[in-house]
């Protein structure tokens, strides 16, 4: 198919659409986050702006628009600059431990099956959220043999093959939340190569409606957790949990400004049936998370994610 050399009617909107997508990718932090948390909404699904490239490219080919095709190079370049490393970065080297993170869902009808799936990962650390009193015995029965060290607080839990010490609750309740809302714990893990502080957390849910995102409680909880981590003297530290946000979402800035995200793997974990975002995270401070991958669906509305960690 020949591509015409001079702009024709309608070419401007093709080029404008491509350049607009590139601008949103590169300047997403400039989108206001006032009413409706539109900035956070954009950042939650930021990698998916790349879908505009094949759509606009097809339209440009159909119109035989050279200007439209050339303009599509802009979002391609920006997308590769931002996310290309997820695919093209070198394969990670050796790691010291693995950790699986899973929101097991409080309405999960098959906790035993979910526990067996987590056990099959052979991860040294297994962190879970939405752990109910009724389901807890199933996880303990299945995980307790190979992971004899356990810490549970409220609805979050950690099973470990390595000894745990200094286990304590972490209060990340936003203002107005009841004392029964207990979604954070900290433990010191005697991991290969030395001790490691591990936080297991579940930040408040985010809702999407006609007015945008309702993420104020999540953002407040992230700020509380960020302050706690900033004061933590541990030399090496992991934050593992359902953060109800992606690492691009500025609402998690108090955390992501201090912690390193894995350079490889999109690992979309939610929703389980058709994942479009990774809101389950394994983040490190002086503990390098080299890779993260999403696993097969269980009885939860989240997929588990598996992180590989190298201790510096």
Backbone bond lengths (Angstrom), bond angles and torsions (degrees), N, CA, C in turn:
res aa  C-N    CA-C-N  psi(-1)  N-CA   C-N-CA  omega(-1)  CA-C   N-CA-C  phi
1 X - - - 1.462 - - 1.524 108.94 -
2 X 1.299 117.44 125.59 1.461 121.31 179.39 1.518 109.92 -74.41
3 X 1.318 115.93 145.42 1.458 122.29 177.60 1.507 108.43 -110.75
4 X 1.313 117.37 123.56 1.460 120.64 -175.10 1.514 110.96 -69.92
5 X 1.303 117.05 150.31 1.435 121.70 -173.36 1.500 114.72 -90.09
6 X 1.293 120.69 -25.04 1.460 121.11 -176.85 1.513 109.96 -110.63
7 X 1.347 116.71 145.57 1.464 119.54 -178.68 1.522 111.72 -60.62
8 X 1.313 115.25 142.99 1.450 120.79 177.02 1.508 110.39 -122.92
9 X 1.322 117.35 -178.46 1.465 120.64 179.66 1.528 111.06 -58.32
10 X 1.275 115.92 131.28 1.466 121.85 177.75 1.516 114.07 90.23
11 X 1.346 117.82 -10.99 1.464 118.64 -179.96 1.528 111.46 -64.95
12 X 1.305 116.69 -31.78 1.462 120.34 -176.04 1.520 111.38 -61.19
13 X 1.343 117.32 -39.91 1.464 117.52 -177.56 1.522 111.29 -72.89
14 X 1.349 117.54 -27.89 1.460 119.47 174.39 1.530 110.63 -65.42
15 X 1.334 115.05 -48.68 1.453 118.97 179.22 1.526 110.89 -64.67
16 X 1.336 116.03 -39.66 1.456 119.68 178.84 1.516 112.22 -63.47
17 X 1.334 116.73 -39.62 1.462 119.82 178.00 1.515 112.12 -63.77
18 X 1.339 116.78 -42.46 1.460 120.74 179.92 1.528 110.78 -66.16
19 X 1.333 116.53 -45.10 1.463 119.52 -179.85 1.524 110.87 -68.50
20 X 1.349 116.81 -33.07 1.463 119.59 176.00 1.517 111.99 -64.49
21 X 1.353 116.64 -41.39 1.468 119.95 177.62 1.523 110.55 -63.30
22 X 1.337 116.76 -41.49 1.463 120.32 177.92 1.526 110.53 -62.56
23 X 1.343 115.81 -40.66 1.459 119.28 179.58 1.512 112.76 -65.38
24 X 1.328 117.39 -41.08 1.459 120.15 178.49 1.526 111.28 -64.58
25 X 1.325 116.46 -37.76 1.457 119.61 178.16 1.525 110.79 -65.16
26 X 1.312 115.82 -50.00 1.458 119.64 -173.62 1.520 112.76 -74.17
27 X 1.347 116.87 -31.93 1.464 121.10 -172.44 1.527 111.62 -117.41
28 X 1.327 116.86 31.80 1.466 119.94 -176.96 1.523 112.07 -59.51
29 X 1.333 116.71 -30.87 1.462 119.32 -178.53 1.522 112.01 -68.90
30 X 1.344 117.40 -14.71 1.461 120.53 179.38 1.528 112.33 -85.40
31 X 1.335 117.15 -10.54 1.466 119.79 178.24 1.523 108.46 -71.35
32 X 1.327 119.56 126.16 1.474 121.11 -176.02 1.523 111.54 -59.40
33 X 1.308 114.98 148.66 1.465 120.71 -179.80 1.529 110.50 -118.19
34 X 1.311 115.59 34.75 1.454 120.25 -179.98 1.516 110.64 -80.08
35 X 1.316 115.60 -116.87 1.464 120.26 -178.27 1.521 110.15 -59.58
36 X 1.319 115.56 129.14 1.456 120.87 176.99 1.508 114.89 79.69
37 X 1.337 118.33 -0.32 1.468 121.38 179.89 1.540 110.81 48.29
38 X 1.323 116.39 49.48 1.459 120.50 -175.25 1.530 111.80 -65.05
39 X 1.335 116.88 -33.14 1.446 118.64 176.92 1.516 111.78 -62.89
40 X 1.326 116.49 -46.40 1.465 120.56 178.05 1.529 111.32 -64.33
41 X 1.324 116.58 -37.74 1.465 119.94 179.26 1.527 110.07 -61.63
42 X 1.332 116.72 -45.93 1.461 120.24 177.75 1.517 110.70 -60.90
43 X 1.323 117.07 -44.42 1.461 120.59 -175.33 1.522 112.73 -70.56
44 X 1.323 117.41 -24.53 1.462 120.62 177.25 1.517 111.21 -62.80
45 X 1.313 115.80 -38.08 1.467 120.39 -176.27 1.535 111.66 -113.84
46 X 1.325 117.40 24.67 1.457 122.27 -171.95 1.531 113.71 -55.30
47 X 1.341 120.08 -44.86 1.471 117.88 -178.67 1.522 113.32 -59.40
48 X 1.347 116.56 -25.70 1.460 119.53 -176.36 1.525 113.09 -74.07
49 X 1.339 117.72 -8.70 1.469 118.69 172.27 1.523 110.99 -62.36
50 X 1.319 116.42 -20.97 1.461 119.68 176.70 1.512 113.14 -63.15
51 X 1.333 117.34 -21.39 1.468 120.51 179.05 1.528 111.02 -63.50
52 X 1.334 116.56 -24.15 1.468 118.52 179.74 1.524 111.66 -64.77
53 X 1.321 118.17 -25.41 1.470 120.62 -175.73 1.524 112.04 -64.63
54 X 1.342 120.37 -55.00 1.469 117.85 178.49 1.524 113.40 -63.00
55 X 1.339 116.69 -33.78 1.464 118.27 179.01 1.524 111.24 -64.94
56 X 1.339 116.37 -48.57 1.458 119.67 -179.82 1.524 111.14 -68.81
57 X 1.318 117.70 -34.15 1.464 120.43 178.58 1.529 110.98 -64.80
58 X 1.322 116.70 -41.42 1.471 119.92 177.45 1.526 110.89 -62.83
59 X 1.323 115.63 -43.18 1.463 118.60 178.13 1.528 111.05 -63.02
60 X 1.337 116.38 -39.63 1.462 119.53 179.11 1.526 111.04 -65.23
61 X 1.321 117.80 -38.62 1.462 120.65 177.03 1.528 110.98 -65.80
62 X 1.334 115.84 -42.41 1.468 118.91 178.77 1.528 111.57 -61.85
63 X 1.320 116.09 -36.03 1.463 120.72 179.21 1.524 112.02 -87.48
64 X 1.341 115.87 -3.88 1.467 121.61 -176.39 1.527 110.06 54.31
65 X 1.309 115.03 48.75 1.462 121.99 -174.79 1.528 110.29 -103.87
66 X 1.345 116.76 107.03 1.451 120.39 176.48 1.529 110.61 -66.83
67 X 1.322 117.29 -38.40 1.462 120.51 -179.91 1.526 110.86 -62.27
68 X 1.346 115.94 -41.51 1.456 119.15 178.96 1.515 112.49 -64.75
69 X 1.344 116.38 -40.90 1.459 119.54 179.45 1.527 111.38 -66.31
70 X 1.318 116.39 -42.77 1.461 119.28 179.30 1.529 110.99 -63.19
71 X 1.345 116.32 -38.60 1.464 119.55 179.94 1.524 111.15 -64.74
72 X 1.331 117.47 -29.78 1.470 120.38 179.94 1.522 112.41 -66.59
73 X 1.335 116.74 -17.92 1.460 118.85 177.42 1.525 111.53 -65.83
74 X 1.335 116.93 -26.98 1.466 119.91 -178.28 1.524 111.92 -64.65
75 X 1.350 120.04 -54.02 1.472 117.92 178.27 1.525 112.97 -65.59
76 X 1.344 117.16 -29.71 1.468 118.74 176.60 1.525 110.17 -61.57
77 X 1.333 115.69 -46.90 1.457 119.73 -179.16 1.520 112.49 -63.54
78 X 1.343 117.03 -43.31 1.454 120.20 -179.04 1.527 110.65 -67.11
79 X 1.324 116.14 -42.13 1.473 119.73 -179.80 1.520 110.50 -61.71
80 X 1.337 116.93 -45.28 1.464 119.96 179.69 1.526 111.16 -64.02
81 X 1.326 116.62 -37.14 1.458 120.33 178.32 1.525 111.02 -63.91
82 X 1.341 116.69 -38.07 1.455 120.49 -176.81 1.523 112.97 -84.52
83 X 1.337 116.86 -39.78 1.467 120.17 -169.75 1.519 114.41 -123.86
84 X 1.328 117.27 -3.72 1.455 118.50 -177.68 1.511 113.59 -60.49
85 X 1.336 116.20 -32.14 1.456 119.06 178.90 1.509 113.67 -61.99
86 X 1.332 116.76 -24.69 1.465 119.90 178.10 1.525 111.18 -60.73
87 X 1.324 115.54 -30.27 1.458 120.71 179.79 1.524 113.55 -101.70
88 X 1.347 115.69 -39.42 1.459 119.48 -164.94 1.524 114.38 -105.89
89 X 1.329 118.61 -0.74 1.457 118.59 179.14 1.531 109.15 -68.93
90 X 1.328 117.35 153.17 1.471 120.23 -177.96 1.528 111.50 -58.01
91 X 1.308 115.00 150.55 1.460 119.71 177.95 1.520 109.53 -60.87
92 X 1.330 117.29 137.46 1.466 119.71 -178.92 1.512 111.74 -66.15
93 X 1.310 115.40 151.67 1.453 120.94 178.91 1.519 111.35 -85.62
94 X 1.305 116.58 -153.39 1.468 120.68 -178.35 1.531 111.34 -62.77
95 X 1.313 115.28 152.25 1.456 120.56 176.60 1.521 108.89 -128.71
96 X 1.319 114.42 161.42 1.463 120.17 -175.70 1.519 113.34 -97.63
97 X 1.318 116.79 -31.55 1.459 119.19 178.16 1.523 109.14 -155.25
98 X 1.306 115.72 161.05 1.461 122.06 176.76 1.523 108.62 -122.59
99 X 1.317 114.86 148.88 1.456 120.81 -179.24 1.524 108.43 -137.07
100 X 1.317 115.74 132.83 1.459 120.40 176.44 1.521 108.05 -107.89
101 X 1.328 115.54 135.53 1.459 123.31 -178.72 1.523 108.10 -118.65
102 X 1.367 115.69 132.67 1.466 117.90 -178.79 1.521 110.96 -154.18
103 X 1.321 115.30 125.85 1.463 120.93 164.61 1.520 105.72 -82.39
104 X 1.327 116.22 106.99 1.461 120.48 -170.52 1.522 112.95 -81.18
105 X 1.339 117.85 -8.24 1.470 124.43 176.45 1.522 111.28 75.29
106 X 1.332 114.95 124.83 1.464 119.04 -178.05 1.525 112.77 -72.75
107 X 1.347 117.43 -11.35 1.470 120.07 176.32 1.526 111.37 -106.92
108 X 1.306 117.58 18.82 1.460 122.61 179.29 1.526 109.48 -65.29
109 X 1.325 116.80 122.56 1.466 120.58 -177.50 1.525 112.74 -88.25
110 X 1.333 116.75 -3.01 1.460 120.00 -179.06 1.525 110.18 -135.05
111 X 1.337 117.48 65.32 1.472 118.45 -179.59 1.522 112.67 -62.89
112 X 1.319 118.07 -33.35 1.465 119.49 179.27 1.522 111.04 -65.23
113 X 1.328 116.74 -42.54 1.461 120.03 177.89 1.514 111.57 -64.01
114 X 1.335 116.72 -39.02 1.460 120.56 177.77 1.519 110.46 -65.15
115 X 1.327 117.03 -43.18 1.466 120.66 178.73 1.523 111.25 -61.62
116 X 1.328 117.04 -40.09 1.471 119.61 178.67 1.523 110.90 -65.80
117 X 1.333 116.91 -37.32 1.462 119.75 177.62 1.525 111.27 -64.24
118 X 1.325 117.14 -39.35 1.464 120.52 177.95 1.524 110.82 -68.18
119 X 1.316 116.46 -39.46 1.462 120.86 178.47 1.526 110.85 -62.13
120 X 1.337 116.44 -36.80 1.465 120.89 -176.86 1.521 112.67 -66.13
121 X 1.318 118.50 -16.81 1.464 120.84 178.36 1.517 112.48 -71.45
122 X 1.341 116.68 -19.71 1.463 123.45 -177.13 1.528 111.77 60.76
123 X 1.307 116.99 24.89 1.462 120.92 176.99 1.519 109.58 -71.10
124 X 1.327 116.18 142.91 1.455 120.02 178.02 1.509 113.03 -72.40
125 X 1.334 117.04 -28.18 1.459 122.76 178.35 1.518 108.38 -122.61
126 X 1.324 116.60 134.53 1.465 122.87 177.50 1.521 107.82 -126.95
127 X 1.331 116.03 114.02 1.464 122.00 -178.50 1.518 109.05 -110.94
128 X 1.345 116.22 134.57 1.466 120.26 -177.39 1.522 109.59 -134.67
129 X 1.339 114.04 154.86 1.461 122.35 173.87 1.527 108.77 -129.41
130 X 1.327 115.05 166.57 1.475 123.16 -175.17 1.528 110.69 57.41
131 X 1.320 114.82 40.44 1.459 121.65 177.12 1.529 108.15 -84.08
132 X 1.319 116.32 114.06 1.464 120.28 -178.09 1.529 110.52 -91.78
133 X 1.342 117.71 156.34 1.466 119.77 176.17 1.519 112.80 -57.05
134 X 1.335 116.70 -35.81 1.461 119.35 -178.54 1.522 112.00 -69.15
135 X 1.335 117.47 -34.97 1.466 120.76 -177.05 1.520 112.74 -86.89
136 X 1.333 117.58 -18.10 1.457 120.48 -173.66 1.524 113.44 -56.02
137 X 1.359 120.61 -42.49 1.472 119.47 179.86 1.525 113.08 -59.95
138 X 1.341 118.08 -33.64 1.461 120.00 179.57 1.521 111.04 -64.78
139 X 1.324 116.35 -42.37 1.464 119.59 178.95 1.525 110.97 -67.86
140 X 1.321 116.91 -40.76 1.455 119.78 -179.92 1.525 111.21 -65.84
141 X 1.334 117.57 -41.21 1.459 120.81 -179.50 1.527 111.30 -61.95
142 X 1.321 116.81 -39.68 1.465 120.58 -174.25 1.523 111.90 -87.25
143 X 1.318 117.51 -38.15 1.463 120.33 -176.51 1.525 113.14 -90.90
144 X 1.330 116.81 -23.21 1.456 120.14 -170.89 1.515 114.73 -62.59
145 X 1.327 117.83 -30.70 1.452 119.54 -177.92 1.515 113.03 -66.93
146 X 1.322 116.30 -47.61 1.465 120.41 -177.76 1.524 112.20 -89.79
147 X 1.332 116.79 -21.39 1.466 122.74 -179.59 1.535 108.03 -123.92
148 X 1.319 117.03 75.69 1.468 119.86 -171.25 1.527 114.65 -73.46
149 X 1.316 117.52 -12.39 1.460 121.08 -177.25 1.524 108.46 -99.90
150 X 1.335 116.60 124.90 1.463 120.90 -170.25 1.511 110.20 -136.92
151 X 1.326 115.04 144.76 1.468 122.05 172.11 1.517 107.34 -138.00
152 X 1.318 116.68 127.53 1.465 121.94 179.76 1.520 108.34 -134.34
153 X 1.333 115.70 134.27 1.465 120.79 174.14 1.514 107.35 -142.75
154 X 1.329 115.92 117.73 1.454 119.49 -178.08 1.512 110.76 60.85
155 X 1.332 116.66 -119.70 1.461 121.12 -176.05 1.525 112.95 -105.69
156 X 1.341 117.99 12.47 1.466 120.24 176.79 1.518 109.27 -117.06
157 X 1.331 115.58 147.95 1.456 119.40 -177.46 1.514 111.91 -148.23
158 X 1.311 115.69 157.08 1.455 123.11 178.48 1.517 108.46 -137.67
159 X 1.334 117.03 124.43 1.454 123.70 172.44 1.522 108.13 -111.33
160 X 1.321 117.07 136.64 1.458 121.17 -171.27 1.517 111.70 -139.68
161 X 1.324 115.71 142.66 1.461 120.55 170.26 1.521 111.11 -81.53
162 X 1.337 116.24 -13.92 1.457 122.00 -178.97 1.527 109.54 -104.22
163 X 1.319 117.72 150.87 1.469 120.17 -179.87 1.530 111.90 -59.79
164 X 1.323 114.97 144.83 1.460 122.89 177.35 1.522 108.98 -113.16
165 X 1.329 115.51 145.83 1.455 120.86 175.11 1.521 108.96 -146.31
166 X 1.329 115.56 169.26 1.462 121.63 176.88 1.533 111.88 50.47
167 X 1.334 115.17 44.81 1.469 119.84 179.26 1.520 108.67 -77.42
168 X 1.331 116.13 131.58 1.457 120.06 -178.73 1.523 110.67 -151.54
169 X 1.329 117.37 153.07 1.468 119.68 176.11 1.528 110.48 -73.16
170 X 1.318 115.68 155.47 1.459 122.83 175.58 1.530 107.08 -124.61
171 X 1.317 115.94 116.48 1.458 121.56 -176.49 1.528 109.24 -86.49
172 X 1.325 116.41 108.53 1.464 121.58 178.67 1.537 109.73 -121.64
173 X 1.335 115.29 30.25 1.474 119.81 -178.27 1.527 110.34 -73.34
174 X 1.330 117.77 127.10 1.465 119.23 170.16 1.523 110.84 -66.99
175 X 1.293 116.52 162.60 1.460 121.47 -179.62 1.525 110.38 -58.44
176 X 1.345 115.70 134.58 1.458 120.78 178.27 1.511 114.21 91.35
177 X 1.348 118.64 -10.85 1.456 120.54 178.70 1.534 108.92 -80.33
178 X 1.340 118.06 144.57 1.473 120.19 -175.50 1.517 111.60 -73.02
179 X 1.329 116.09 161.35 1.455 121.31 178.97 1.523 112.04 -64.24
180 X 1.331 116.56 -22.50 1.467 119.93 178.76 1.521 112.20 -71.08
181 X 1.331 117.60 -11.22 1.475 122.15 178.28 1.526 107.73 -82.06
182 X 1.335 115.29 97.20 1.464 121.09 -174.16 1.523 108.68 -124.18
183 X 1.327 115.04 103.60 1.466 119.65 -172.20 1.523 112.90 -132.38
184 X 1.291 118.23 30.70 1.457 119.04 178.47 1.509 112.40 -151.77
185 X 1.323 116.62 139.27 1.458 121.53 172.26 1.520 109.02 -144.58
186 X 1.335 114.10 158.67 1.464 121.78 175.71 1.517 108.08 -130.35
187 X 1.325 116.02 138.55 1.460 121.23 176.53 1.519 108.86 -141.21
188 X 1.310 116.35 150.39 1.458 121.73 172.71 1.518 108.01 -97.73
189 X 1.324 115.60 124.22 1.460 122.44 -177.31 1.519 109.01 -103.91
190 X 1.318 117.11 128.58 1.468 121.70 173.86 1.523 107.92 -83.02
191 X 1.320 114.83 77.47 1.457 122.46 -173.68 1.523 110.69 -85.24
192 X 1.328 117.32 166.25 1.470 119.72 174.86 1.520 110.49 -57.66
193 X 1.304 116.65 126.60 1.453 120.02 179.33 1.504 114.19 93.08
194 X 1.329 118.71 -3.09 1.455 119.48 177.68 1.506 113.30 135.61
195 X 1.326 115.40 178.90 1.461 120.77 -176.86 1.526 111.27 -77.30
196 X 1.329 114.06 151.79 1.452 122.27 -176.31 1.520 108.42 -144.54
197 X 1.328 117.78 125.94 1.462 121.27 174.87 1.529 108.94 -82.09
198 X 1.319 116.78 131.86 1.467 121.88 -179.42 1.526 108.72 -125.28
199 X 1.314 115.64 123.82 1.461 122.66 173.17 1.526 107.94 -101.32
200 X 1.321 116.46 130.02 1.467 122.05 172.46 1.518 106.76 -114.07
201 X 1.334 116.93 120.62 1.456 120.55 -170.46 1.531 110.81 -140.11
202 X 1.316 113.76 159.90 1.470 122.25 174.32 1.519 107.13 -140.95
203 X 1.329 116.37 104.21 1.451 120.65 -178.76 1.527 110.54 -77.22
204 X 1.342 117.58 159.10 1.465 120.32 -178.40 1.520 112.84 -57.85
205 X 1.308 114.61 152.37 1.459 121.09 -178.46 1.523 111.52 -68.87
206 X 1.319 114.10 154.97 1.463 122.84 175.75 1.520 107.51 -114.35
207 X 1.305 116.33 136.46 1.466 121.04 179.62 1.524 110.12 -114.59
208 X 1.325 115.29 140.80 1.460 121.86 177.17 1.520 108.82 -109.55
209 X 1.334 116.06 122.88 1.456 121.25 -179.88 1.508 111.07 -137.42
210 X 1.332 117.14 -173.35 1.465 120.22 -179.28 1.527 113.13 -58.16
211 X 1.322 117.03 -28.01 1.462 120.28 -178.35 1.527 112.70 -90.95
212 X 1.352 117.56 3.94 1.454 120.95 179.95 1.514 111.79 108.60
213 X 1.320 116.68 -151.02 1.459 122.07 -179.23 1.528 111.19 -89.19
214 X 1.315 115.35 145.71 1.470 120.79 168.63 1.531 106.21 -111.60
215 X 1.322 115.76 95.09 1.461 119.95 -173.19 1.515 112.90 -125.37
216 X 1.343 118.24 14.14 1.463 119.90 -175.52 1.525 111.20 -61.01
217 X 1.350 117.54 -43.65 1.464 119.99 -179.33 1.521 110.85 -65.35
218 X 1.335 117.33 -41.43 1.463 121.02 177.71 1.529 110.39 -59.94
219 X 1.332 116.04 -44.53 1.457 120.64 -178.85 1.533 111.36 -64.57
220 X 1.331 116.50 -39.85 1.467 120.00 178.66 1.519 110.87 -65.12
221 X 1.326 116.39 -41.16 1.462 120.48 178.98 1.531 110.62 -65.82
222 X 1.332 116.93 -38.71 1.462 120.47 177.70 1.520 110.97 -63.09
223 X 1.325 116.85 -38.18 1.465 120.31 178.54 1.530 110.94 -66.34
224 X 1.337 117.21 -40.05 1.466 120.46 177.69 1.526 110.68 -63.16
225 X 1.326 115.68 -43.67 1.463 119.58 179.23 1.522 110.82 -66.78
226 X 1.332 116.70 -39.86 1.455 119.86 178.70 1.516 112.12 -60.75
227 X 1.334 116.48 -39.98 1.471 119.50 178.28 1.526 110.86 -66.09
228 X 1.314 116.39 -38.43 1.467 120.31 179.24 1.531 110.72 -64.23
229 X 1.324 116.47 -42.18 1.456 120.42 -179.49 1.524 110.95 -67.99
230 X 1.329 116.30 -39.50 1.468 119.76 179.30 1.522 111.19 -59.54
231 X 1.336 117.63 -31.68 1.460 121.93 -178.91 1.524 113.16 -90.01
232 X 1.330 116.63 -5.45 1.468 119.71 -176.46 1.527 109.32 -77.22
233 X 1.333 117.83 123.32 1.468 119.95 -177.13 1.523 114.37 -79.33
234 X 1.325 117.47 -1.63 1.466 120.01 -175.67 1.526 110.47 -57.85
235 X 1.320 115.02 138.23 1.457 119.24 178.84 1.510 112.83 -71.88
236 X 1.330 116.90 -34.08 1.470 121.85 179.57 1.519 108.16 -130.25
237 X 1.310 115.43 139.99 1.464 118.59 -169.03 1.519 110.15 -151.69
238 X 1.330 116.03 140.81 1.463 122.90 172.94 1.518 109.18 -122.77
239 X 1.326 116.18 142.69 1.458 122.56 167.62 1.516 106.85 -115.29
240 X 1.319 116.28 119.84 1.453 122.94 -175.43 1.520 107.73 -125.93
241 X 1.328 117.62 127.45 1.447 116.89 178.51 1.508 114.44 166.83
242 X 1.317 113.76 177.94 1.459 122.86 172.51 1.522 106.42 -87.39
243 X 1.326 116.55 102.53 1.460 121.36 -177.48 1.521 112.01 -92.70
244 X 1.320 117.18 -0.58 1.461 121.34 179.90 1.528 111.72 49.75
245 X 1.328 115.32 39.74 1.448 121.19 177.28 1.517 109.87 -172.97
246 X 1.327 115.95 155.47 1.451 121.36 176.99 1.524 109.71 -87.76
247 X 1.327 116.32 166.41 1.457 119.46 -178.65 1.527 111.58 -71.00
248 X 1.346 117.33 -15.32 1.468 119.77 175.40 1.524 112.21 -82.53
249 X 1.314 118.31 -19.31 1.461 122.86 -175.38 1.530 109.77 -68.85
250 X 1.333 115.65 120.37 1.476 119.65 -177.15 1.526 112.33 -63.47
251 X 1.328 118.02 -19.26 1.450 120.07 177.26 1.515 112.99 -62.50
252 X 1.332 116.67 -23.16 1.462 121.52 176.80 1.523 111.65 -95.43
253 X 1.312 117.30 11.13 1.455 121.54 -178.58 1.515 114.87 -52.82
254 X 1.357 119.36 -39.96 1.476 118.47 177.85 1.527 113.25 -59.02
255 X 1.332 117.45 -21.43 1.458 121.35 177.25 1.522 111.53 -95.64
256 X 1.330 116.18 -52.02 1.457 119.61 -173.73 1.525 112.58 -67.64
257 X 1.330 117.60 -19.83 1.461 119.74 176.19 1.524 111.89 -72.07
258 X 1.329 116.64 -17.56 1.463 121.17 -178.36 1.523 113.67 -109.25
259 X 1.325 116.51 -15.86 1.451 121.56 -170.09 1.523 110.79 -120.77
260 X 1.307 115.10 154.83 1.454 121.42 -179.31 1.527 109.76 -101.21
261 X 1.339 114.88 130.90 1.457 120.83 176.74 1.525 109.02 -92.26
262 X 1.322 118.29 153.60 1.467 119.76 179.86 1.519 111.00 -65.11
263 X 1.338 117.90 139.29 1.456 120.70 -178.48 1.516 114.24 -79.43
264 X 1.327 116.99 -15.40 1.469 120.56 -176.66 1.519 110.27 -118.57
265 X 1.337 115.53 141.37 1.447 121.78 169.65 1.514 113.84 94.03
266 X 1.339 116.13 120.57 1.463 119.87 173.69 1.524 110.35 -71.59
267 X 1.339 116.55 -42.08 1.466 122.47 173.48 1.523 112.16 49.92
268 X 1.323 117.58 49.22 1.461 120.42 177.55 1.527 108.93 -60.35
269 X 1.324 116.11 130.07 1.471 120.20 -172.76 1.522 114.08 -118.87
270 X 1.331 117.54 -8.78 1.465 119.37 -175.31 1.521 110.45 -145.21
271 X 1.351 116.46 142.83 1.479 128.15 -12.19 1.522 110.65 -74.41
272 X 1.317 116.48 156.90 1.457 120.88 -170.78 1.520 112.72 -59.55
273 X 1.330 117.34 -37.13 1.459 120.46 -175.66 1.527 111.84 -67.80
274 X 1.318 117.77 -36.49 1.463 122.64 -179.43 1.527 107.73 -149.96
275 X 1.326 117.08 80.19 1.472 119.79 -172.65 1.530 112.49 -64.80
276 X 1.338 115.65 134.79 1.462 121.52 179.61 1.521 112.10 -126.96
277 X 1.340 117.95 -7.53 1.463 120.53 -178.63 1.515 109.27 -153.83
278 X 1.338 115.93 149.30 1.462 119.65 172.83 1.520 108.13 -100.43
279 X 1.322 115.22 105.96 1.454 120.56 177.25 1.532 110.84 -108.65
280 X 1.330 116.15 -1.34 1.465 122.66 173.93 1.521 106.66 -101.32
281 X 1.328 116.25 123.37 1.461 119.56 -166.68 1.531 112.47 -125.34
282 X 1.331 113.70 151.20 1.466 122.99 167.99 1.525 105.39 -129.23
283 X 1.337 116.94 106.94 1.454 122.87 -173.90 1.523 109.34 -122.74
284 X 1.328 116.82 148.24 1.454 119.58 -173.98 1.517 114.18 -131.50
285 X 1.324 114.77 155.07 1.465 123.43 169.45 1.524 107.67 -127.74
286 X 1.330 115.74 114.61 1.470 121.66 -174.12 1.518 111.82 56.27
287 X 1.314 115.76 22.57 1.457 124.23 169.78 1.516 104.43 -138.58
288 X 1.316 116.62 107.56 1.465 121.42 -168.58 1.520 111.30 -80.75
289 X 1.327 116.21 115.29 1.463 121.30 173.26 1.523 106.24 -84.00
290 X 1.318 116.89 104.83 1.454 120.80 -170.90 1.514 113.60 -82.70
291 X 1.326 116.50 -23.77 1.462 119.62 -174.96 1.516 108.98 -163.43
292 X 1.318 116.57 148.69 1.461 121.48 173.62 1.519 107.84 -138.14
293 X 1.318 116.49 141.51 1.463 121.19 -179.34 1.524 109.34 -139.49
294 X 1.324 115.19 147.06 1.465 120.88 176.90 1.523 109.45 -88.50
295 X 1.320 115.95 143.00 1.455 121.80 -177.92 1.531 110.10 -105.82
296 X 1.308 115.67 178.66 1.460 120.88 -178.82 1.525 110.49 -66.02
297 X 1.328 114.53 152.54 1.459 120.86 -178.93 1.524 110.73 -64.88
298 X 1.335 115.18 148.23 1.459 122.45 174.14 1.534 107.24 -114.46
299 X 1.324 116.93 -150.03 1.460 120.10 176.85 1.512 113.14 -84.79
300 X 1.331 117.81 11.41 1.458 123.23 -177.77 1.527 110.78 -101.31
301 X 1.341 115.23 166.25 1.460 119.84 173.64 1.528 111.43 -86.28
302 X 1.343 117.71 0.25 1.463 124.04 171.37 1.522 108.51 -112.13
303 X 1.325 116.00 156.40 1.458 120.57 168.47 1.529 109.36 -98.60
304 X 1.316 117.26 147.72 1.467 118.35 174.46 1.523 109.84 -68.30
305 X 1.328 116.68 152.42 1.458 121.48 170.69 1.518 108.83 -123.99
306 X 1.326 114.90 143.20 1.465 121.86 -177.85 1.513 109.25 -115.27
307 X 1.327 116.20 123.80 1.461 121.45 178.96 1.509 111.61 -111.53
308 X 1.327 115.78 142.94 1.469 122.49 174.72 1.528 107.56 -105.47
309 X 1.307 117.18 134.27 1.457 121.44 -173.16 1.527 110.60 -125.63
310 X 1.326 114.99 129.79 1.464 121.03 172.99 1.520 107.98 -109.92
311 X 1.309 116.32 128.29 1.466 121.28 -178.35 1.526 108.81 -93.24
312 X 1.330 114.72 127.53 1.466 119.05 -176.62 1.518 110.41 -77.98
